[in-house]
């Protein structure tokens, strides 16, 4: 048998070397990865986390702004965001398209319902292409497509536009409309660099306290596979959102509403160039009401011929004769005041410069100082300055806080300027011309007259609260700014101010209230035009009143100014001012239960803290007391209530009693906005309020047990709207003409 000769296979050998080398390299690579966990200088764990770890944001709510009684002034509320699906890939059934089919028609209809979105820009957004020439899957419309109300959303949905979708969103909501708008300001959603949106304060308290009101978003981190499905048993890490802090103001919603209503009425009747008003508590310095005209609605930012600043704080004025209050106080406190002394009225000369009384310098002959003050005589003040002394007088003005900021907790406060370089400037300052002040300075100074000589610093922030813990982060306590005059001086000033309403020659008779004694001083100031010139004429003055009530123990002080009103023939400038001061002061005193002897007491009852007691038993008790109890929950033990007790309530008021268990929706018909919002807060339900006034309808029937978080829409109508509807839809068989 022939022996086979061995033959070396070079091809097989080379293949062995090649694959063996590959195996060695692969083994070495795996060993290195196991040992170091790095590749190309990067940790594999980090790269895997970057690829498969996901996170989603948990939105934080912006803090709420409340009045002194916990009534909402500003809050986040449910709204809708508009989305348009524009890619054909979204449609699987041509008969039921799920993308925008007709961009031109869609743009036209969207513009009809959202006029702030330009039709041409909508069309461009619906037809735009990405950088690679393909269509995006969906598009949005920036800030104009956000904050859409339920009413507008429903109307757009009714058009059945293919591809138009809405998702729930939050927007800043101001339930009271025009309500201390220049004080509260407004906040808007702004787009960040990463495409997200954040609500930011743009004016007023919303801007000043934006940091406190702004919360911090949380996040949820989790792991997915390559197809973005959540991996089983993967850990979720939740960083909870931190909601913004809540701010409680000193404003009282009821008093503020009185003020807004009166100012709106005067604005319509007299069409003035501007108006400013402040209501304050002289015992503490709390600002209970503050407004101005022209103004705006913070929900829409609509307003005409308006300054975007808080005129009560940021703008100075020449106050006119209201300043005589503090000239009088200086004279009394220094012993320079003699009400029965005589002086020559008419014209007073200062180094060749005439100081004239307001009746064209004719005066009233030789009269006593008390009559001169009651007549608001300028020359009386000039003579008093001579008795007081220049330096002493300006020292008193400094004590009263003029020429410097009050320190109120609001931004951009002006300090005003006291002119004293020339003799004529010192004289005109005694009756409020030349030198400038702010309305808030007048309020601060008046607290000293109303409060036995003690001057209180004005403030509007009562406290700042962390809503997650209920802990008060910052609390504002009343601050005494000194005692410019003695208690006896303050008492005398009040008595003399009261006489300007009752005396034969008094200039403040228009401010008399039937049920309370008022003390105060009118003002008629010339308005500077620049270059040393001043306006002149019946409709060319700043008319004002700085007053308090009740005169013997003032509970409220109030400043009102009306600039250039269109007066009727023969009408005094004090009339439009009184049409603001009188109803606001009268209604506010009654609301605060400040009752003179001849006024019947408000029919009220006292509630207690009912926590831990039976809701059913307390319901009967409150109903017997003339109140309207509402149980929020399934009954049993009360865990919370609103309003809190103990306190007095006017009969007919609602009392909400929170218990455990499912919530049954009540009949909201004829409920006020305040009560709906109170129920919403207590029940923690998604309730969207549409309109103003009183409840006319609700989207979910009364008696329904709420088991999910679906939004409930409550529509309100004003009495005027309800009346109009009744007229337009008469009962069957009747007609209207």
C-alpha positions in Angstrom: 0.0 0.0 0.0 1.4 3.3 -1.1 1.9 5.7 1.9 0.3 9.1 1.6 2.7 12.0 1.6 1.9 14.8 4.1 1.3 18.1 2.3 1.3 21.4 4.2 -1.9 23.5 3.6 -0.9 27.1 3.6 -4.4 28.3 3.0 -5.8 26.5 6.0 -2.9 27.8 8.1 -3.5 31.4 7.1 -7.2 31.1 7.9 -6.4 29.7 11.3 -4.0 32.5 12.1 -6.6 35.1 10.8 -9.5 33.8 12.8 -7.4 33.0 15.8 -6.2 36.6 15.8 -9.7 37.9 15.6 -10.8 35.7 18.5 -7.8 36.9 20.6 -8.6 40.5 19.9 -12.3 40.0 20.8 -11.4 38.2 24.0 -8.9 41.0 24.9 -11.6 43.6 24.2 -14.2 41.8 26.3 -11.6 41.4 29.1 -10.8 45.1 29.1 -14.5 46.1 29.0 -15.2 43.9 32.0 -12.2 45.2 33.9 -12.6 49.0 33.2 -16.2 49.5 32.0 -14.9 52.1 29.5 -14.7 52.4 25.8 -13.0 55.2 23.9 -12.6 56.9 27.3 -16.4 56.8 28.0 -18.1 54.7 30.6 -20.5 52.2 29.0 -22.9 52.5 31.9 -23.2 56.2 31.2 -23.8 55.6 27.5 -26.4 53.0 28.2 -28.1 55.3 30.6 -28.1 58.1 28.1 -29.7 55.8 25.5 -32.2 53.9 27.6 -32.8 56.1 30.6 -35.7 58.5 30.1 -37.3 61.2 32.2 -40.6 63.1 32.1 -41.3 66.4 33.8 -43.8 66.9 36.7 -45.1 70.5 36.3 -45.1 72.7 39.4 -48.0 75.0 39.9 -47.4 78.7 40.3 -48.4 80.0 43.7 -51.8 81.6 44.3 -52.4 85.2 45.3 -55.2 85.6 47.9 -56.9 88.5 49.6 -56.8 88.9 53.3 -59.7 86.5 53.8 -58.3 83.7 51.5 -60.3 84.7 48.4 -58.5 83.9 45.2 -57.1 86.8 43.2 -54.8 84.9 40.9 -54.3 81.2 40.3 -53.5 78.6 37.7 -56.5 77.1 36.0 -57.3 74.5 33.4 -57.0 75.7 29.8 -56.2 74.1 26.5 -53.3 74.0 24.0 -53.9 73.8 20.3 -52.1 71.2 18.2 -52.3 70.5 14.5 -51.3 67.1 13.1 -50.1 67.8 9.5 -48.4 64.6 8.4 -50.4 62.2 6.2 -48.9 59.2 8.0 -51.3 59.9 10.8 -54.3 58.9 8.6 -54.9 55.2 8.2 -58.5 55.6 6.8 -59.0 58.1 4.0 -62.6 58.5 4.9 -61.7 59.5 8.5 -58.6 61.8 8.1 -56.5 62.4 11.2 -54.3 65.2 9.7 -55.0 68.6 8.3 -56.4 68.1 4.9 -57.3 71.7 3.8 -54.7 74.1 5.4 -56.3 77.2 3.9 -59.8 76.4 5.3 -58.3 75.4 8.7 -56.3 78.6 9.0 -59.3 80.7 8.2 -61.6 79.0 10.8 -58.9 79.0 13.5 -58.4 82.8 13.0 -62.1 83.4 13.5 -62.0 81.9 16.9 -58.5 83.0 17.9 -58.1 86.5 16.4 -54.7 86.9 18.0 -53.4 84.3 15.6 -52.8 85.8 12.2 -54.5 83.8 9.4 -51.4 83.9 7.1 -49.1 82.8 9.9 -51.4 79.9 10.8 -51.3 78.8 7.1 -47.5 79.0 7.0 -47.3 76.9 10.2 -49.7 74.3 8.8 -47.7 74.0 5.6 -44.1 74.4 6.8 -41.4 71.8 6.1 -38.5 70.6 8.2 -34.9 71.2 7.1 -34.8 67.9 5.3 -37.8 68.8 3.2 -40.2 66.5 5.0 -43.4 67.5 6.9 -43.3 67.4 10.7 -45.8 65.1 12.4 -47.5 67.9 14.2 -47.1 71.7 14.9 -48.1 74.1 17.6 -48.8 77.8 17.6 -46.7 79.3 20.4 -48.3 81.5 23.1 -51.3 82.3 20.8 -52.2 78.6 20.8 -52.1 78.3 24.5 -54.5 79.3 27.3 -57.6 78.6 25.2 -60.8 78.6 27.2 -63.2 75.6 27.3 -65.8 77.7 25.4 -63.5 78.5 22.5 -62.2 74.9 22.4 -65.7 73.6 22.2 -66.6 75.9 19.3 -63.5 74.9 17.4 -64.2 71.2 18.0 -67.7 71.8 16.6 -66.2 72.8 13.3 -64.8 69.2 13.0 -61.5 70.2 11.5 -59.4 67.1 10.7 -56.1 67.0 12.5 -56.9 69.7 15.1 -56.4 68.5 18.6 -56.4 70.0 22.1 -54.5 68.9 25.2 -55.0 70.1 28.8 -52.8 73.0 29.9 -52.6 75.5 32.7 -52.9 79.3 32.4 -52.8 82.1 34.9 -56.4 83.1 35.7 -57.7 86.3 37.4 -61.3 85.4 38.4 -62.2 89.0 39.4 -61.4 90.7 36.0 -60.5 94.3 36.6 -59.4 94.2 40.2 -56.4 96.1 41.6 -54.9 95.3 38.2 -51.9 97.7 38.4 -51.1 96.3 41.9 -51.5 92.6 41.1 -50.1 92.8 37.6 -50.1 89.8 35.4 -48.1 86.7 34.4 -47.7 85.0 31.0 -46.3 81.8 29.7 -42.9 82.3 28.0 -41.1 79.7 25.8 -37.7 78.6 27.1 -34.7 77.7 25.0 -35.5 74.0 25.3 -39.0 74.5 23.9 -40.8 74.2 27.3 -43.0 77.0 28.7 -42.8 78.7 32.0 -45.2 81.2 33.5 -43.4 84.4 34.4 -44.6 87.6 36.1 -44.5 90.6 33.8 -45.9 93.4 36.0 -47.0 94.2 39.6 -46.8 91.7 42.4 -46.7 88.9 39.8 -43.3 90.3 38.7 -42.0 91.5 42.0 -42.6 88.2 43.7 -42.0 86.0 40.7 -39.3 84.1 42.5 -41.6 83.2 45.4 -44.5 82.4 43.2 -42.6 80.2 40.8 -42.3 76.6 41.7 -39.7 74.1 40.7 -40.7 71.3 38.3 -40.1 67.7 39.4 -39.3 64.7 37.3 -39.8 60.9 36.9 -36.7 59.0 35.7 -37.2 55.4 34.3 -35.5 52.9 31.9 -36.8 51.7 28.6 -35.7 49.2 25.9 -34.5 50.0 22.4 -38.2 50.4 21.4 -38.9 52.8 24.2 -41.0 50.3 26.2 -40.7 50.5 30.0 -38.4 47.7 31.2 -40.0 45.3 33.7 -38.6 45.7 37.3 -36.8 48.9 36.3 -36.5 51.4 39.1 -38.5 54.7 38.9 -36.9 57.7 40.6 -39.4 60.5 41.4 -38.4 64.0 42.3 -41.6 65.7 43.3 -42.5 69.1 42.0 -42.2 72.0 44.5 -45.2 74.3 43.9 -44.7 78.0 44.2 -45.5 79.8 47.5 -48.9 81.4 48.1 -49.1 85.1 48.8 -51.8 86.5 51.1 -52.5 90.3 50.6 -53.9 92.8 53.0 -56.5 93.7 50.3 -60.1 92.9 51.2 -61.9 91.6 48.1 -65.2 93.1 49.2 -63.8 96.6 49.8 -61.8 96.4 46.6 -64.9 95.4 44.7 -66.7 98.5 46.2 -63.8 100.6 45.0 -63.7 99.1 41.4 -67.5 99.5 41.0 -67.5 103.2 42.1 -64.5 104.1 40.0 -66.0 102.4 36.9 -69.3 104.4 37.4 -67.4 107.7 37.7 -65.2 106.9 34.7 -68.3 106.3 32.5 -70.0 109.5 33.7 -67.1 112.0 33.7 -64.5 110.4 31.4 -61.6 111.8 33.4 -58.0 111.6 32.3 -57.0 109.6 35.3 -58.2 108.5 38.8 -56.4 107.0 41.8 -57.9 105.7 45.0 -56.5 104.0 48.2 -58.4 102.6 51.2 -56.3 101.8 54.3 -56.6 100.7 58.0 -55.0 103.5 60.0 -54.4 101.3 63.0 -52.1 98.9 61.1 -51.2 100.5 57.8 -52.8 97.6 55.9 -53.9 98.6 52.4 -57.5 97.3 52.0 -58.1 98.6 48.5 -56.1 100.3 45.7 -57.0 101.0 42.1 -56.6 103.5 39.3 -58.1 104.4 36.0 -57.5 103.9 33.1 -56.9 100.2 33.9 -56.9 96.8 32.3 -58.2 93.3 32.6 -55.2 91.1 33.6 -56.7 88.1 31.7 -56.7 89.9 28.4 -54.3 92.8 29.1 -56.8 95.0 27.3 -56.8 98.7 28.3 -56.9 102.1 26.6 -54.6 105.2 27.1 -53.1 103.5 30.1 -49.8 103.8 32.0 -48.2 100.5 32.9 -47.3 101.6 36.4 -48.9 101.8 39.8 -49.7 105.5 40.0 -50.4 105.4 43.8 -46.8 104.3 44.4 -44.7 105.2 41.4 -46.0 108.6 40.3 -45.7 111.9 42.1 -48.4 114.7 42.1 -48.8 118.2 43.4 -51.4 117.3 46.0 -53.2 120.6 46.4 -55.2 121.5 49.5 -55.1 118.0 51.0 -51.6 119.1 52.1 -53.2 121.7 54.4 -54.0 118.9 56.8 -50.4 118.6 57.7 -49.7 122.3 57.7 -52.6 122.6 60.2 -51.1 119.7 62.3 -47.7 121.4 62.4 -49.3 124.7 63.5 -51.3 123.0 66.3 -48.4 120.9 67.5 -46.0 123.9 67.7 -48.6 126.2 69.4 -48.8 128.5 66.4 -52.5 127.7 65.8 -55.1 130.1 67.1 -58.5 129.3 65.5 -60.0 132.6 66.6 -57.2 134.9 65.5 -57.8 137.2 62.5 -55.9 137.5 59.2 -56.4 139.3 55.9 -57.6 136.8 53.2 -57.4 137.4 49.4 -53.8 137.9 48.5 -50.5 137.4 50.3 -47.2 138.8 48.8 -43.9 136.9 48.9 -41.1 139.2 47.7 -43.3 140.5 44.9 -44.9 137.1 44.2 -48.7 137.0 44.9 -50.3 134.1 46.7 -54.0 134.2 46.0 -57.0 132.5 47.5 -59.0 130.3 45.1 -61.7 132.8 44.5 -59.5 134.8 42.1 -57.6 136.3 45.0 -60.7 138.3 46.2 -60.8 136.5 49.5 -63.4 137.1 52.2 -62.0 140.1 53.9 -60.5 139.8 57.4 -61.6 136.4 58.8 -60.6 134.0 61.5 -58.1 131.2 60.9 -60.7 128.5 61.6 -63.0 129.9 58.9 -60.0 130.3 56.6 -59.2 126.6 56.9 -62.9 125.6 56.4 -62.9 127.8 53.3 -59.6 126.2 52.2 -57.8 129.5 52.1 -54.3 129.5 50.7 -53.4 132.8 52.4 -54.3 131.3 55.8 -51.6 128.7 55.2 -49.1 131.4 54.2 -49.8 133.4 57.4 -49.5 130.1 59.4 -46.1 129.4 57.9 -44.9 132.7 59.2 -46.0 131.7 62.7 -44.6 128.2 62.5 -41.2 129.1 60.9 -39.7 127.7 57.7 -37.3 125.2 59.3 -39.8 123.9 61.8 -42.5 123.4 59.2 -40.2 121.4 56.9 -39.0 119.4 59.9 -42.7 118.4 60.5 -43.1 117.4 56.8 -40.0 115.2 57.2 -41.6 113.6 60.3 -44.8 112.9 58.3 -42.6 111.1 55.7 -42.8 113.5 52.8 -39.8 113.7 50.5 -38.8 110.1 51.2 -40.1 106.6 50.4 -42.6 105.1 52.8 -41.0 101.7 52.4 -44.1 99.9 51.3 -43.5 96.4 50.0 -43.9 97.3 46.4 -41.3 98.2 43.7 -40.3 101.5 42.1 -41.7 103.7 44.8 -41.2 107.4 44.1 -40.1 109.7 46.9 -41.4 113.1 45.8 -39.6 116.4 46.3 -40.1 119.2 48.8 -39.1 122.5 47.3 -37.7 124.9 49.9 -34.9 126.8 48.2 -36.9 130.0 47.5 -39.4 131.7 49.8 -42.3 131.4 47.4 -41.7 127.6 47.2 -41.9 127.3 50.9 -45.2 129.1 51.0 -46.8 127.2 48.1 -45.8 123.9 49.8 -48.1 124.7 52.7 -51.1 124.4 50.4 -49.8 121.6 48.1 -48.4 123.3 45.0 -44.8 123.1 43.7 -43.6 120.3 46.0 -44.6 116.8 45.0 -45.8 113.7 47.0 -47.2 110.3 46.2 -50.7 109.2 47.1 -49.3 106.5 49.4 -47.3 109.2 51.3 -50.6 111.0 51.9 -52.1 107.8 53.3 -49.1 107.1 55.5 -49.2 110.7 56.9 -52.9 110.5 57.5 -52.5 107.4 59.7 -50.8 109.7 62.2 -53.9 112.0 62.4 -56.3 109.1 62.6 -54.2 107.0 65.0 -53.6 109.4 67.9 -50.3 110.7 66.4 -48.8 107.3 65.6 -47.8 106.9 62.0 -48.0 103.4 60.5 -46.1 102.2 57.5 -48.4 101.1 54.6 -48.1 97.5 53.4 -49.9 95.1 51.0 -48.3 91.7 51.7 -49.7 90.0 54.8 -47.9 86.7 54.6 -46.2 84.2 52.3 -47.1 80.6 52.8 -45.6 77.3 51.6 -48.8 75.5 50.3 -47.3 72.0 50.7 -46.7 72.4 54.4 -48.9 75.3 55.3 -45.9 76.9 57.0 -45.7 80.7 57.0 -42.4 81.7 55.4 -42.8 85.4 55.9 -45.2 87.4 58.0 -45.6 91.2 57.9 -46.4 92.8 61.2 -47.5 96.5 61.5 -44.6 98.9 61.7 -44.9 102.2 63.6 -42.9 104.9 61.7 -42.8 107.4 64.6 -45.1 110.0 66.1 -45.0 113.2 64.1 -47.6 114.9 66.4 -49.1 114.4 69.8 -52.3 112.5 70.4 -54.0 115.8 71.5 -52.8 117.5 68.2 -54.2 114.6 66.2 -57.6 114.9 68.0 -57.8 118.6 67.3 -56.9 118.1 63.6 -59.7 115.5 63.3 -62.2 117.9 64.8 -61.3 120.7 62.5 -61.3 118.4 59.4 -64.8 117.2 60.4 -65.9 120.8 60.5 -65.1 121.3 56.8 -68.1 119.0 56.1 -70.5 120.7 58.6 -69.5 124.4 58.8 -71.4 127.0 56.9 -68.4 127.8 54.8 -67.0 124.2 54.6 -65.7 123.0 51.2 -66.2 119.3 51.9 -70.0 119.2 52.3 -70.3 116.8 49.3 -68.6 114.1 51.5 -71.2 114.0 54.3 -72.6 110.6 55.1 -75.9 110.2 56.8 -74.8 107.4 59.1 -71.2 108.3 59.9 -69.3 111.4 60.7 -66.5 112.0 58.2 -63.3 114.1 58.7 -61.2 115.1 55.7 -59.8 117.7 53.4 -60.6 118.5 49.8 -58.0 119.3 47.2 -58.0 121.3 43.9 -54.6 121.3 42.4 -53.3 122.9 39.3 -51.6 120.4 37.0 -48.1 121.3 35.9 -47.6 121.6 32.2 -43.8 122.1 32.3 -41.6 125.2 32.0 -43.3 126.6 35.1 -46.8 126.7 33.5 -50.0 125.2 35.0 -53.3 124.2 33.6 -56.4 126.4 34.4 -60.1 126.0 33.9 -63.1 124.0 35.3 -62.0 120.8 33.7 -58.3 121.3 34.1 -57.6 120.4 37.8 -56.7 117.4 39.9 -59.6 117.2 42.3 -59.1 115.1 45.5 -60.2 114.2 49.0 -58.2 112.7 51.9 -60.7 111.6 54.5 -61.5 109.2 57.4 -64.4 107.8 59.3 -65.9 107.6 61.8 -64.3 111.0 62.7 -64.0 110.3 66.5 -62.3 106.9 66.1 -61.3 106.4 62.4 -61.4 102.8 61.2 -60.7 103.6 57.6 -58.8 106.3 55.7 -59.2 106.9 52.0 -57.6 109.0 49.3 -59.4 109.7 46.0 -58.2 111.8 43.1 -59.9 112.6 39.8 -57.9 114.3 37.1 -59.5 116.5 34.5 -63.1 115.2 34.7 -65.7 116.4 32.2 -67.9 118.4 34.6 -71.4 119.5 34.0 -72.1 123.2 33.8 -71.8 124.7 37.3 -70.8 121.4 38.8 -68.0 121.4 41.4 -65.0 119.2 41.0 -65.7 117.6 44.4 -68.8 115.9 43.0 -67.1 113.1 41.0 -64.6 112.6 43.9 -67.5 112.2 46.3 -69.2 109.7 44.1 -66.2 107.4 44.7 -65.5 108.2 48.3 -69.0 108.2 49.7 -70.3 104.8 48.6 -67.0 103.1 49.2 -66.5 104.5 52.7 -70.2 103.9 53.6 -70.4 100.3 52.3 -66.9 99.4 53.7 -67.8 100.6 57.2 -71.0 98.6 57.1 -69.2 95.6 55.8 -66.7 95.8 58.6 -69.6 96.1 61.1 -68.5 99.6 62.2 -72.0 100.6 63.3 -73.0 104.1 64.6 -75.7 104.2 67.3 -78.5 105.0 64.8 -77.7 102.1 62.4 -79.2 98.7 62.9 -76.7 95.9 63.4 -76.0 93.6 60.5 -78.0 90.4 60.9 -75.2 88.0 61.5 -74.3 84.8 63.4 -71.2 83.3 64.8 -69.6 80.0 63.6 -67.1 77.9 65.5 -64.4 75.5 64.6 -66.3 72.3 63.8 -63.4 70.0 63.0 -64.0 66.5 64.4 -67.7 66.9 64.8 -70.5 65.3 62.9 -71.2 67.0 59.5 -74.9 66.0 59.6 -75.4 67.5 63.1 -73.5 70.8 62.2 -75.5 71.0 59.0 -78.7 71.2 60.9 -77.3 73.6 63.4 -76.0 76.0 60.7 -79.2 75.9 58.7 -81.2 76.8 61.9 -78.8 79.8 62.3 -79.7 81.1 58.8 -76.5 79.9 57.0 -76.2 77.6 54.0 -74.1 74.6 54.9 -72.6 72.4 52.1 -71.1 69.0 52.9 -68.1 68.2 50.7 -67.7 64.5 50.9 -69.9 61.5 52.0 -70.5 62.8 55.5 -69.4 61.8 58.9 -66.6 63.5 60.8 -65.6 67.0 59.6 -61.9 67.2 58.7 -61.9 70.8 57.4 -64.2 73.8 56.9 -64.4 77.1 55.1 -64.7 79.8 56.4 -62.6 78.9 59.4 -64.1 79.5 62.9 -64.6 81.2 65.1 -65.9 84.3 63.3 -69.1 86.2 62.5 -70.9 85.6 59.2 -73.8 87.5 57.7 -76.9 85.2 57.6 -77.3 83.6 54.2 -73.6 82.9 53.7 -72.3 79.5 52.7 -70.3 77.3 55.0 -68.4 74.3 53.5 -67.8 71.2 55.6 -65.2 68.8 54.3 -65.4 65.1 55.2 -63.9 61.9 53.9 -65.5 59.9 51.0 -66.8 60.5 47.5 -68.0 63.9 46.6 -71.5 64.5 45.3 -71.8 67.5 43.0 -74.3 70.1 44.3 -76.7 72.2 42.3 -74.5 75.3 41.6 -77.5 77.3 40.2 -77.2 81.0 41.3 -74.0 80.4 43.2 -71.6 83.3 43.2 -68.1 82.9 41.7 -66.7 83.1 45.2 -68.7 80.1 46.4 -67.9 78.0 43.3 -64.2 78.6 43.8 -64.4 77.8 47.5 -66.1 74.5 46.7 -63.5 73.8 44.0 -60.7 74.3 46.5 -62.3 72.3 49.2 -63.3 69.4 46.9 -60.0 69.5 44.9 -61.9 69.0 41.7 -61.1 70.1 38.1 -63.8 72.8 37.8 -63.5 75.3 34.9 -65.4 78.5 35.4 -66.7 80.3 32.3 -68.1 83.8 32.5 -68.9 86.2 35.3 -71.8 86.8 37.7 -73.8 83.8 39.0 -74.0 80.2 37.9 -76.4 79.6 35.1 -75.5 76.0 34.1 -73.1 73.2 34.8 -71.8 70.4 32.6 -72.3 67.6 35.1 -75.7 67.2 36.7 -76.3 67.9 40.4 -76.3 64.7 42.5 -73.6 63.0 40.4 -71.0 61.2 42.5 -67.6 62.3 41.1 -65.3 59.3 40.5 -62.7 60.6 38.1 -60.7 63.8 37.3 -62.7 64.8 34.2 -63.2 68.6 34.1 -66.5 70.1 35.2 -67.5 73.2 33.3 -69.6 75.8 35.2 -71.0 78.7 33.2 -71.8 82.0 34.9 -73.9 84.9 33.7 -74.3 88.4 35.0 -77.8 89.5 36.1 -77.9 91.7 33.0 -77.1 88.7 30.7 -79.7 86.6 32.4 -82.4 89.3 32.0 -81.5 89.7 28.3 -81.9 86.0 27.8 -85.2 85.9 29.5 -86.5 88.7 27.3 -85.1 87.1 24.1 -86.7 83.7 25.0 -90.2 84.5 26.3 -92.5 81.8 27.6 -94.5 79.9 25.0 -97.4 81.9 23.7 -95.8 85.3 24.6 -94.0 87.6 22.2 -91.6 90.5 22.7 -91.7 93.8 21.0 
